[in-house]
Amino acid sequence: MVSKTDRLKFTFRKYERLRRRKEIDFVLQYGKKVFINGLILYIHKSPIEVKQSRLAVLVSSKVEKKAVKRNKFKRRIREIFRLNKHKILEPLDIVVIGTKSIIYARYKILEEYFLEAIKKYFGIKEVADDETIKKIS
């Protein structure tokens, strides 16, 4: 069971990961495919018993031979998810697939595409950041 304080923490816990091949295959088969500028996401609503969004990141060695580059892409996507998961309106299972065109993208670009994909089909909460608040006041 996930408490309210866990949802507000910016952590990436074990239960927030899609770990089983069966779960990942299910999302790939039945999830909605979203393609934005080289970033491929498969998004499916989480089962009723799952109370939070979960993430899996896949990057084939055919896309990039060097493990360092593949792992850097995975770390960036996990970080984007970790910092923005509180904005997702409903629990989703998300599988992100890295392609040659997106694996070298900067963090801000990845974040923009990731949030755009989720917002387009499932909605996210608009949370004002510190800069926006300063401009308004």
C-alpha positions, 0 to 999 in steps of 0.5 A: 500500500502506498501512503500519501507521503510516499507519493509526495517524495521524489524517489524512484522505488522498486514498486514504481518499476515495471520489472517483469517481462510479462508486464512489459510485454502487456504494455507493449501489446495493449498500450497506446503507442506515442511517438514524439520526435524519436521518443517512443512511449507505450502507455497503458492504464495501470491495473486497479490493484496498482496505485502508482505509475510505473516505468520501464526503459528499454534501449537495445544494443543495436541502437547504441553499442556503448553501454555508457550511452545507453545507461545515461539515456536510461538514467535521464528518463528515470530522473524525468519520471521521478521528478514529474510522477506527481503530475500524472493524473492517474496511475499509468504503466509507461514503457520508454524505448530509446531510438538512435535519434533521441538517445543523444538528446539533452535532458530538457528536450527529453523532459519536454517530449516525455511530458508532452506525450503523457499530457497529450493522451492522459493528462498531467497536472499543471504545477507552477514552478518558482519562475512562473510564480515570481513572474506573476507576483 
